[in-house]
C-alpha cells in the first residue's frame, strides 16, 4: 500500500519541513485545528530518520499446538467431555412410551421431552428453558468466570476431542510442530490423511446425531443404510458435520477469541470478587531460572521459574502471567501445569490458581474469597433464576392435559335459520397433550339457551390433534331479545374418563355475533 493510501485515514502533521514526504501532508479539506495533532504509525526506525512505513493490520495466524497436561482440572475436563457426549449421542436412542424420548418433530409439530408433549402453542416453555440457561450462564460467570467455556462449551469439548485424535496420530506438541515444518512426503500425507479421516468420521456422526433430534433416529438409521435421506436431512447432516469439522479442527481458539460474543460481553458480569484463573504476581516475581536448591532470597527471585509451560499448555495461546485477558476460557490447564512444576521445585502449589483480584491483592485465604461470593449481582441472578425455574416447573405441573384453540369460521359469521334461531359456526382445534386415547365433550355457555347443535363426543388418540366444526345456536326467544353485535361466550371442553365423568376441563373465550 502506498503513502497516498495512508493519507485516507492517517493525517501526519510535520514537525519540520523535511521530516516526512509530501504524500503524508494534512487533508486539504480538513478544518484547521492547531490544538489537534495526529501521530503517524511507524513500522521501524525512528521519526528522525525521515522514513514512514506502513504497518499491516493483518496478523498471520499461528497454529497453536497445546502441550499435553495432567492434573486435577484436566481430569474434570474429561469428565465433562464424556458426560456431555454421552448425553448428546445417547439421548436420541433412548425410548419412552414406545417412542424416542427426546424428539422435536417439526413435521408433526410435536416436541417430545421425555414424558412431556409440547405443541407450537407451548413455545413459552421452550423460551423459559432458554432464559433459565442464559441466567445460569450469567450466574456461573459472576461467581467463577468462564467456567462454562473451559469445561462444557461444545466448542471446547469438540476441540478437546479433535486435539486428542491429533495427539494420538501425530504425537504431542513438539512432534506436531516438527511435522508442520517438514516437507510433504509419504509419511506426512499418511498421518494427515488418517487424522482428517478420523475428524470427518466424528463430524459426520455428530451431524447424523443432530438430525436425529428432529427425525426419529431409528428411522434415520435405516435411511442412512439405504442412502435414502431426504434433501433437508442430507443438508443438515453435512452442514452440522462441516461446522464441527471446521470449528473443532481448524478454527478452535479463533472461535473463542473472535467469533463467540460471550467472550466480548463477559466483562460486564465480572467484578473484583469473581473467581478467575490468576497468576500470583507478588509470589511469582521476579521470575527466572534457578537450581532447585537455590536460595530465593539471596537470588532475589520469586517462585516462577519462567519455564513457559503455562503458555505451552494454553489452548488459546495466552500468557496468564500478563493478567486477566478476555481470551482466557478458564480451562485451568495452566494451573495443572504450574502445580506440577511447583511440586518438582518443592514450592507450595497455587502460583497460578482460581482466585479473585481482591483476594490476590489483600492476600485472602480461599475461605475469605468464597465468603465474598455472596454479593448483590449474585443474589439478583440467583433470585431471578430460582423464580423463573419455580414458575416454569409449576406451570408445567399445573398445565391442562389438552389444549384447545377456537377459530371463527370466516365464511359464515352468523345466520338466521328457518326456525328463527341464530347460528354461528366455529372451528375448534383440540390437541391431546398426553399419550393415551381420550374422549372430549364440547359445550358452550354465556347466553341464555345457547347450545352446541348435534355434536358427538370427539375421540382422539395419544398426541393427536383434530379440527372440529362446531355449530352454536341461540333459540328464537333469546335471539329476538338480543341486541345486535358481539356477545361473549365460553366454550367448555371436558376430557371424559372411562366411566364418562369429566376429569379435566378447559374453558376458552369467544364471541357470538347477532346480525342486525
C-alpha positions as CSV (number, residue, x, y, z in Angstrom):
1,X,0.0,0.0,0.0
2,X,1.4,3.5,-0.9
3,X,1.6,6.6,1.3
4,X,-1.2,8.1,-0.8
5,X,-3.5,5.4,0.5
6,X,-2.3,6.0,4.1
7,X,-3.5,9.6,4.0
8,X,-7.1,8.4,3.7
9,X,-7.1,7.5,7.4
10,X,-3.9,9.0,8.9
11,X,-3.0,12.7,8.8
12,X,0.6,13.5,9.6
13,X,1.5,17.0,10.7
14,X,5.1,17.5,10.0
15,X,7.2,18.9,12.9
16,X,10.0,20.0,10.5
17,X,9.8,20.9,6.8
18,X,11.7,17.8,5.6
19,X,10.5,15.3,8.3
20,X,8.1,13.4,6.1
21,X,7.3,13.1,2.4
22,X,4.7,15.4,0.9
23,X,2.3,12.4,0.4
24,X,1.7,12.4,4.2
25,X,0.5,16.0,4.2
26,X,-2.7,17.1,6.0
27,X,-6.0,16.5,4.3
28,X,-6.8,19.5,2.2
29,X,-10.4,19.9,3.1
30,X,-9.9,19.5,6.9
31,X,-10.6,22.5,9.1
32,X,-7.6,23.9,10.8
33,X,-7.2,22.8,14.4
34,X,-4.0,24.0,15.9
35,X,-4.5,22.0,19.2
36,X,-5.0,18.7,17.3
37,X,-2.1,16.5,16.4
38,X,-2.1,13.1,14.9
39,X,0.9,10.8,15.1
40,X,1.9,8.7,12.1
41,X,2.3,4.9,12.5
42,X,6.0,3.9,12.2
43,X,6.8,0.3,11.5
44,X,10.5,0.5,12.0
45,X,13.3,3.1,12.5
46,X,12.8,6.4,14.2
47,X,10.9,9.6,13.5
48,X,14.1,11.4,12.9
49,X,15.1,9.0,10.1
50,X,12.6,10.6,7.8
51,X,11.1,7.2,6.7
52,X,7.5,6.3,7.3
53,X,6.5,2.7,6.7
54,X,3.0,1.2,6.7
55,X,2.1,-1.4,9.3
56,X,-0.1,-4.4,8.1
57,X,-3.2,-4.6,10.3
58,X,-3.5,-8.3,9.5
59,X,-1.5,-10.7,11.6
60,X,-0.9,-14.1,10.1
61,X,-2.5,-16.8,12.2
62,X,0.0,-19.0,14.0
63,X,-1.2,-22.6,14.7
64,X,-1.4,-23.3,18.4
65,X,-0.3,-26.8,19.4
66,X,-1.2,-27.1,23.1
67,X,1.1,-29.3,25.2
68,X,-0.4,-32.3,27.0
69,X,-1.0,-31.8,30.7
70,X,-2.2,-33.9,33.5
71,X,-3.8,-32.8,36.7
72,X,-7.0,-32.4,38.7
73,X,-8.6,-29.8,36.4
74,X,-7.7,-31.7,33.3
75,X,-9.4,-34.8,34.7
76,X,-12.5,-32.8,35.4
77,X,-12.5,-31.5,31.8
78,X,-12.5,-35.1,30.5
79,X,-15.3,-35.9,32.9
80,X,-17.4,-33.2,31.3
81,X,-16.3,-34.4,27.8
82,X,-17.6,-37.8,28.5
83,X,-20.7,-36.6,30.2
84,X,-21.8,-34.1,27.6
85,X,-21.1,-36.5,24.7
86,X,-22.9,-39.4,26.4
87,X,-25.9,-37.2,26.7
88,X,-25.7,-35.8,23.2
89,X,-25.0,-39.1,21.4
90,X,-27.0,-41.4,23.6
91,X,-30.2,-39.4,24.2
92,X,-31.8,-39.8,20.8
93,X,-31.6,-43.6,21.2
94,X,-33.4,-43.6,24.5
95,X,-37.0,-44.8,24.2
96,X,-40.0,-44.0,26.3
97,X,-43.7,-44.9,25.8
98,X,-42.7,-46.6,22.6
99,X,-41.2,-43.5,21.0
100,X,-38.0,-41.5,21.1
101,X,-37.6,-39.8,24.5
102,X,-36.2,-36.5,23.1
103,X,-37.7,-35.6,19.7
104,X,-38.5,-32.3,18.1
105,X,-40.9,-33.5,15.3
106,X,-41.2,-30.4,13.2
107,X,-43.3,-32.1,10.5
108,X,-45.9,-33.2,13.0
109,X,-45.5,-30.1,15.1
110,X,-44.8,-32.0,18.3
111,X,-42.0,-31.6,20.8
112,X,-41.4,-34.7,22.9
113,X,-39.3,-34.2,26.0
114,X,-39.4,-37.5,28.0
115,X,-43.0,-37.7,29.3
116,X,-43.9,-34.2,28.2
117,X,-45.6,-33.4,24.8
118,X,-45.4,-29.8,23.7
119,X,-47.2,-28.1,20.8
120,X,-46.2,-24.9,19.0
121,X,-48.6,-23.1,21.3
122,X,-46.4,-24.2,24.2
123,X,-43.4,-22.3,22.9
124,X,-43.3,-20.3,26.1
125,X,-41.9,-23.4,27.9
126,X,-39.0,-23.6,25.4
127,X,-38.5,-19.9,25.8
128,X,-38.4,-20.4,29.6
129,X,-35.7,-23.1,29.2
130,X,-33.6,-20.7,27.2
131,X,-34.0,-18.0,29.8
132,X,-33.0,-20.4,32.5
133,X,-29.9,-21.4,30.6
134,X,-28.9,-17.8,30.0
135,X,-29.4,-16.9,33.7
136,X,-27.4,-19.9,34.7
137,X,-24.6,-18.8,32.5
138,X,-24.7,-15.3,33.9
139,X,-24.7,-16.7,37.5
140,X,-21.7,-19.1,36.9
141,X,-19.8,-16.3,35.2
142,X,-20.3,-13.9,38.0
143,X,-19.1,-16.5,40.5
144,X,-16.3,-18.3,38.7
145,X,-15.7,-16.6,35.3
146,X,-15.8,-18.5,32.1
147,X,-16.3,-21.9,33.8
148,X,-18.8,-23.0,31.1
149,X,-16.3,-22.1,28.3
150,X,-13.5,-24.1,29.9
151,X,-15.3,-27.3,30.8
152,X,-18.6,-27.8,29.0
153,X,-18.9,-25.5,25.9
154,X,-19.4,-27.6,22.7
155,X,-16.6,-25.7,21.1
156,X,-14.2,-26.6,23.9
157,X,-15.4,-30.1,24.1
158,X,-15.1,-30.9,20.4
159,X,-11.8,-29.1,20.2
160,X,-10.6,-31.3,23.0
161,X,-11.8,-34.5,21.2
162,X,-10.2,-33.4,17.9
163,X,-7.0,-32.5,19.7
164,X,-6.9,-35.9,21.4
165,X,-7.2,-37.6,18.0
166,X,-4.5,-35.3,16.6
167,X,-2.2,-36.3,19.5
168,X,-2.8,-40.0,19.1
169,X,-2.0,-39.9,15.4
170,X,0.7,-37.2,15.0
171,X,2.2,-37.1,18.6
172,X,2.5,-34.4,21.2
173,X,3.3,-30.8,20.7
174,X,6.9,-30.9,19.5
175,X,6.2,-33.8,17.1
176,X,3.3,-31.9,15.6
177,X,5.3,-28.7,15.2
178,X,8.0,-30.7,13.6
179,X,5.5,-32.3,11.2
180,X,4.1,-28.9,10.3
181,X,7.6,-27.7,9.3
182,X,8.5,-30.9,7.4
183,X,8.1,-31.2,3.7
184,X,5.3,-33.2,2.2
185,X,6.3,-36.8,1.9
186,X,4.6,-40.2,2.1
187,X,4.7,-40.2,6.0
188,X,3.2,-36.7,6.3
189,X,0.5,-37.5,3.8
190,X,-0.4,-40.7,5.6
191,X,-0.5,-39.1,9.1
192,X,-2.6,-36.1,7.8
193,X,-5.0,-38.4,5.9
194,X,-5.5,-40.6,9.0
195,X,-6.1,-37.5,11.2
196,X,-8.6,-35.8,8.8
197,X,-10.3,-39.1,8.1
198,X,-10.9,-39.6,11.9
199,X,-12.1,-36.0,12.2
200,X,-14.5,-36.3,9.3
201,X,-15.9,-39.6,10.8
202,X,-16.6,-37.9,14.1
203,X,-18.1,-34.8,12.4
204,X,-20.4,-37.0,10.2
205,X,-21.6,-38.9,13.3
206,X,-22.2,-35.7,15.1
207,X,-24.2,-34.3,12.2
208,X,-26.2,-37.5,11.9
209,X,-27.0,-37.4,15.7
210,X,-28.0,-33.8,15.5
211,X,-30.5,-34.6,12.7
212,X,-31.7,-37.5,14.9
213,X,-33.2,-35.0,17.3
214,X,-35.6,-33.8,14.6
215,X,-36.2,-37.0,12.6
216,X,-36.6,-40.3,14.6
217,X,-33.1,-41.6,14.7
218,X,-34.0,-45.2,14.2
219,X,-35.8,-44.3,11.0
220,X,-32.8,-42.2,10.1
221,X,-30.5,-45.2,10.6
222,X,-32.5,-47.3,8.1
223,X,-32.5,-44.3,5.7
224,X,-28.7,-43.9,6.2
225,X,-28.1,-47.6,5.4
226,X,-30.1,-47.3,2.2
227,X,-28.8,-43.7,1.4
228,X,-32.4,-42.5,1.1
229,X,-32.2,-39.3,3.1
230,X,-34.5,-36.5,2.2
231,X,-32.9,-33.3,0.8
232,X,-33.1,-31.4,4.1
233,X,-31.7,-34.4,6.0
234,X,-28.7,-34.5,3.7
235,X,-28.3,-30.7,4.0
236,X,-28.3,-30.6,7.8
237,X,-26.1,-33.7,8.3
238,X,-23.4,-32.3,6.1
239,X,-23.9,-28.7,7.3
240,X,-23.5,-29.7,11.0
241,X,-20.7,-32.0,10.2
242,X,-18.9,-29.3,8.2
243,X,-19.4,-26.8,11.1
244,X,-18.0,-29.4,13.6
245,X,-15.0,-30.3,11.4
246,X,-14.2,-26.6,10.7
247,X,-14.7,-25.2,14.2
248,X,-13.0,-28.0,16.2
249,X,-10.4,-29.0,13.6
250,X,-9.2,-25.7,12.3
251,X,-10.7,-22.6,13.9
252,X,-10.5,-23.8,17.5
253,X,-9.3,-20.9,19.7
254,X,-10.3,-18.4,17.0
255,X,-13.9,-19.1,17.7
256,X,-13.4,-18.3,21.3
257,X,-11.3,-15.2,20.7
258,X,-13.0,-13.6,17.7
259,X,-16.3,-15.3,16.9
260,X,-18.0,-16.0,20.2
261,X,-20.0,-13.0,21.5
262,X,-19.8,-14.3,25.1
263,X,-16.0,-13.5,25.2
264,X,-16.9,-9.9,24.4
265,X,-19.6,-9.2,26.9
266,X,-18.3,-11.4,29.7
267,X,-16.5,-8.5,31.3
268,X,-19.9,-6.9,32.1
269,X,-20.5,-9.8,34.5
270,X,-17.0,-9.8,36.1
271,X,-16.0,-7.9,39.1
272,X,-13.1,-8.0,41.5
273,X,-14.7,-10.8,43.5
274,X,-15.2,-13.1,40.6
275,X,-13.1,-16.3,40.8
276,X,-10.8,-16.3,37.8
277,X,-7.6,-18.2,36.8
278,X,-4.9,-15.8,38.1
279,X,-1.2,-15.6,38.4
280,X,0.0,-14.5,41.9
281,X,2.4,-11.8,40.9
282,X,3.5,-11.0,44.4
283,X,4.7,-14.5,44.9
284,X,6.0,-15.3,41.5
285,X,8.0,-12.2,40.6
286,X,10.8,-11.6,39.9
287,X,10.8,-14.7,37.7
288,X,13.8,-16.6,36.4
289,X,15.6,-19.9,36.1
290,X,17.4,-21.3,39.0
291,X,18.6,-24.6,40.6
292,X,16.2,-26.5,42.7
293,X,18.3,-25.8,45.8
294,X,18.8,-22.1,45.1
295,X,18.2,-19.6,47.9
296,X,15.4,-17.4,46.6
297,X,16.0,-14.5,49.0
298,X,19.7,-14.4,48.1
299,X,19.0,-14.7,44.3
300,X,16.2,-12.2,44.6
301,X,13.8,-14.5,42.7
302,X,10.1,-15.4,43.1
303,X,8.6,-18.8,42.7
304,X,8.1,-18.6,38.9
305,X,11.0,-20.3,37.2
306,X,10.0,-18.9,33.8
307,X,9.6,-22.4,32.3
308,X,6.8,-21.1,30.0
309,X,4.7,-24.3,30.4
310,X,1.7,-22.3,31.3
311,X,1.8,-20.8,27.8
312,X,2.5,-24.1,26.1
313,X,-0.5,-25.9,27.6
314,X,-2.9,-23.0,27.0
315,X,-5.4,-23.8,24.2
316,X,-5.8,-20.2,23.3
317,X,-2.0,-19.4,23.4
318,X,-2.1,-16.6,26.0
319,X,0.4,-15.9,28.8
320,X,-1.7,-15.9,32.1
321,X,1.2,-14.1,33.8
322,X,0.2,-10.9,31.9
323,X,-3.0,-10.7,33.9
324,X,-6.7,-11.2,33.1
325,X,-7.4,-11.5,29.4
326,X,-10.6,-12.0,27.5
327,X,-9.1,-14.8,25.6
328,X,-8.8,-16.9,28.7
329,X,-11.5,-19.6,28.7
330,X,-10.9,-20.7,32.3
331,X,-9.9,-24.2,31.5
332,X,-7.2,-24.2,34.2
333,X,-4.7,-26.1,32.1
334,X,-2.1,-23.6,33.2
335,X,-3.0,-24.4,36.9
336,X,-2.3,-28.1,36.4
337,X,1.0,-27.4,34.6
338,X,2.2,-24.9,37.1
339,X,1.3,-27.1,40.1
340,X,3.4,-30.0,38.6
341,X,6.3,-27.6,38.3
342,X,5.8,-26.4,41.9
343,X,5.8,-30.0,43.1
344,X,9.1,-30.7,41.3
345,X,10.7,-27.5,42.7
346,X,9.3,-28.3,46.2
347,X,7.4,-25.0,46.3
348,X,3.8,-24.6,47.5
349,X,1.1,-25.1,44.9
350,X,-1.1,-22.3,43.8
351,X,1.2,-19.9,42.0
352,X,-1.5,-20.0,39.3
353,X,-4.9,-20.8,40.8
354,X,-8.5,-19.8,40.8
355,X,-8.7,-16.6,42.9
356,X,-10.2,-13.2,42.9
357,X,-8.5,-9.9,42.2
358,X,-9.4,-8.6,45.6
359,X,-8.2,-11.9,47.2
360,X,-4.8,-11.7,45.5
361,X,-4.3,-8.0,46.4
362,X,-5.3,-8.4,50.0
363,X,-3.8,-11.9,50.5
364,X,-7.1,-13.5,51.4
365,X,-7.4,-17.2,52.1
366,X,-9.6,-19.4,49.9
367,X,-12.3,-19.3,52.6
368,X,-12.3,-15.5,52.7
369,X,-12.6,-15.3,48.9
370,X,-15.5,-17.8,48.9
371,X,-17.3,-15.7,51.6
372,X,-17.3,-12.7,49.2
373,X,-19.1,-14.7,46.6
374,X,-22.4,-13.6,48.1
375,X,-22.8,-10.1,46.7
376,X,-25.6,-8.1,45.1
377,X,-25.3,-9.3,41.5
378,X,-25.0,-13.0,42.5
379,X,-28.1,-12.6,44.7
380,X,-30.0,-11.0,41.8
381,X,-29.1,-13.7,39.3
382,X,-29.9,-16.4,41.9
383,X,-33.3,-14.9,42.7
384,X,-34.3,-14.5,39.1
385,X,-33.1,-18.0,38.3
386,X,-35.0,-19.5,41.2
387,X,-38.2,-17.6,40.5
388,X,-38.3,-18.4,36.8
389,X,-37.3,-22.1,37.4
390,X,-40.1,-22.4,40.0
391,X,-42.6,-20.6,37.8
392,X,-41.8,-22.8,34.8
393,X,-41.9,-26.0,36.9
394,X,-45.2,-25.0,38.4
395,X,-46.7,-24.1,35.0
396,X,-45.7,-27.5,33.6
397,X,-47.1,-29.3,36.6
398,X,-50.4,-27.5,36.5
399,X,-50.9,-27.2,32.8
400,X,-54.0,-28.9,31.3
401,X,-53.5,-32.3,29.7
402,X,-55.0,-31.0,26.5
403,X,-55.2,-27.7,24.6
404,X,-58.0,-26.0,22.6
405,X,-57.8,-23.2,20.0
406,X,-61.0,-21.5,18.9
407,X,-61.2,-20.1,15.4
408,X,-64.4,-18.4,14.0
409,X,-65.5,-19.6,10.6
410,X,-65.0,-16.5,8.4
411,X,-67.2,-17.9,5.7
412,X,-70.3,-17.8,7.9
413,X,-70.2,-15.2,10.6
414,X,-73.9,-15.5,11.7
415,X,-77.2,-16.5,10.1
416,X,-80.9,-17.0,10.9
417,X,-82.2,-20.5,10.5
418,X,-85.7,-21.4,9.3
419,X,-86.9,-21.9,12.9
420,X,-85.8,-18.4,13.8
421,X,-82.7,-19.5,15.8
422,X,-79.3,-17.8,15.3
423,X,-76.3,-19.9,14.3
424,X,-72.6,-19.2,14.4
425,X,-70.0,-21.6,13.1
426,X,-66.7,-22.2,14.8
427,X,-63.6,-24.4,14.3
428,X,-62.0,-25.8,17.4
429,X,-58.6,-27.4,17.4
430,X,-58.5,-30.0,20.2
431,X,-55.0,-31.2,21.0
432,X,-54.4,-34.2,23.2
433,X,-51.2,-33.5,25.1
434,X,-51.0,-37.0,26.6
435,X,-50.0,-40.2,25.1
436,X,-53.2,-42.1,25.9
437,X,-56.5,-42.1,23.9
438,X,-59.3,-39.9,25.3
439,X,-62.9,-38.7,24.6
440,X,-63.7,-35.0,24.7
441,X,-67.1,-33.3,25.1
442,X,-67.7,-29.8,23.8
443,X,-70.2,-27.4,25.5
444,X,-70.9,-23.7,25.4
445,X,-72.3,-21.1,27.8
446,X,-72.6,-17.4,28.2
447,X,-76.0,-16.6,26.7
448,X,-79.4,-17.9,27.8
449,X,-80.3,-21.0,25.9
450,X,-77.1,-21.2,23.8
451,X,-76.1,-24.7,22.9
452,X,-73.9,-26.8,20.6
453,X,-76.0,-28.4,17.9
454,X,-75.8,-32.2,17.3
455,X,-72.0,-32.6,18.0
456,X,-71.0,-36.1,19.3
457,X,-68.0,-36.6,21.6
458,X,-64.6,-36.3,20.0
459,X,-62.3,-39.3,20.2
460,X,-58.5,-38.5,20.0
461,X,-55.6,-40.9,20.1
462,X,-52.4,-40.0,22.1
463,X,-50.7,-36.8,21.0
464,X,-53.3,-36.4,18.3
465,X,-54.9,-33.1,17.2
466,X,-58.1,-32.6,15.3
467,X,-60.1,-29.7,13.9
468,X,-63.8,-29.9,14.9
469,X,-66.6,-27.9,13.2
470,X,-69.0,-26.6,15.9
471,X,-72.4,-25.1,15.3
472,X,-73.5,-22.9,18.1
473,X,-77.2,-21.9,18.2
474,X,-79.3,-19.4,20.1
475,X,-83.0,-20.2,20.4
476,X,-85.5,-17.8,18.8
477,X,-86.8,-16.3,22.1
478,X,-83.3,-15.2,23.1
479,X,-82.3,-14.2,19.6
480,X,-85.2,-11.8,19.3
481,X,-84.3,-10.0,22.5
482,X,-80.5,-10.0,21.9
483,X,-79.1,-6.7,20.8
484,X,-77.1,-6.8,17.5
485,X,-73.3,-7.1,17.8
486,X,-70.8,-9.4,19.6
487,X,-71.7,-11.2,22.8
488,X,-69.1,-13.1,24.9
489,X,-69.5,-16.8,25.2
490,X,-67.3,-19.6,26.6
491,X,-66.5,-23.0,25.2
492,X,-66.2,-25.6,27.8
493,X,-64.3,-28.7,26.7
494,X,-64.2,-31.7,29.1
495,X,-62.0,-34.7,28.9
496,X,-64.0,-37.8,29.9
497,X,-62.8,-40.7,32.0
498,X,-63.6,-44.3,31.2
499,X,-66.8,-44.1,33.2
500,X,-67.9,-40.9,31.3
501,X,-67.3,-38.5,34.1
502,X,-65.2,-35.4,33.3
503,X,-61.6,-35.5,34.8
504,X,-60.2,-32.3,33.2
505,X,-61.8,-29.1,31.8
506,X,-60.5,-26.3,29.6
507,X,-62.5,-23.1,29.1
508,X,-61.9,-20.9,26.0
509,X,-63.5,-17.5,25.4
510,X,-65.0,-16.4,22.1
511,X,-67.9,-14.2,20.9
512,X,-71.3,-14.9,19.4
513,X,-72.4,-12.5,16.6
514,X,-76.0,-11.3,16.4
515,X,-76.7,-9.8,13.0
516,X,-78.6,-6.5,12.6
